[in-house]
Amino acid sequence: MNENINVKVGLKIRVERQKRKISQEKLAELAELNRNSVGLIERGETNVTLKNLENIANALNIDIKELFNFVI
C-alpha cells in the first residue's frame, strides 16, 4: 500500500464514521468543522491539523491513536 498519510487517515475516519452510521454533516457538527472540510479530509485532499484530528476523534468517541491504526 503506497497511499500517503492523508489518504490513510481520511479513509480511517470515513470507516469509523460509517460504522457509527453518521453523516459527514453530523460528524462536522460534532467536531466543530464544516461539512466540506470533512469531505476533503476523508478523501485525503488536505492536511488535517492535530486539533481537528483531536476533534474528529472525540466526535467519533475514539482515542486519537486509533485514527492511525490502518488495519481496517
PAGUTOR-48744 format. One record per residue (C-alpha): x, y, z; residue in one letter; residue number from 1. Coordinates in steps of 0.2 Angstrom, whole numbers, plus 5000, padded with zeros to 4 digits. Layout:
BEGIN
SITE east north   up resn resi
SITE    X     Y    Z    A  NUM
...
This chain:
BEGIN
SITE east north   up resn resi
SITE 5000  5000 5000    M    1
SITE 5008  5016 4994    N    2
SITE 4995  5029 4999    E    3
SITE 5000  5044 5008    N    4
SITE 4996  5048 5026    I    5
SITE 4982  5060 5022    N    6
SITE 4973  5046 5012    V    7
SITE 4976  5033 5025    K    8
SITE 4969  5044 5039    V    9
SITE 4955  5050 5029    G   10
SITE 4949  5033 5024    L   11
SITE 4951  5028 5043    K   12
SITE 4940  5042 5048    I   13
SITE 4927  5038 5034    R   14
SITE 4926  5019 5040    V   15
SITE 4924  5025 5058    E   16
SITE 4911  5037 5054    R   17
SITE 4901  5024 5043    Q   18
SITE 4902  5011 5057    K   19
SITE 4893  5023 5068    R   20
SITE 4880  5027 5054    K   21
SITE 4883  5046 5055    I   22
SITE 4884  5058 5040    S   23
SITE 4898  5069 5036    Q   24
SITE 4887  5083 5041    E   25
SITE 4884  5076 5058    K   26
SITE 4902  5072 5060    L   27
SITE 4906  5090 5055    A   28
SITE 4894  5097 5068    E   29
SITE 4901  5086 5082    L   30
SITE 4919  5090 5078    A   31
SITE 4915  5109 5075    E   32
SITE 4921  5108 5057    L   33
SITE 4911  5112 5041    N   34
SITE 4905  5098 5030    R   35
SITE 4916  5102 5016    N   36
SITE 4931  5100 5027    S   37
SITE 4926  5083 5032    V   38
SITE 4924  5078 5014    G   39
SITE 4941  5085 5010    L   40
SITE 4949  5076 5025    I   41
SITE 4940  5059 5021    E   42
SITE 4947  5060 5003    R   43
SITE 4964  5064 5009    G   44
SITE 4964  5080 4999    E   45
SITE 4970  5091 5013    T   46
SITE 4982  5091 5028    N   47
SITE 4972  5090 5043    V   48
SITE 4978  5099 5059    T   49
SITE 4981  5090 5075    L   50
SITE 4967  5100 5083    K   51
SITE 4955  5094 5070    N   52
SITE 4960  5076 5072    L   53
SITE 4958  5078 5090    E   54
SITE 4940  5085 5087    N   55
SITE 4936  5071 5075    I   56
SITE 4942  5058 5087    A   57
SITE 4932  5065 5101    N   58
SITE 4917  5066 5090    A   59
SITE 4919  5048 5085    L   60
SITE 4922  5043 5103    N   61
SITE 4938  5035 5100    I   62
SITE 4956  5038 5105    D   63
SITE 4966  5049 5093    I   64
SITE 4979  5035 5090    K   65
SITE 4965  5024 5083    E   66
SITE 4965  5036 5068    L   67
SITE 4982  5029 5064    F   68
SITE 4978  5011 5065    N   69
SITE 4977  5007 5047    F   70
SITE 4972  4989 5048    V   71
SITE 4953  4991 5043    I   72
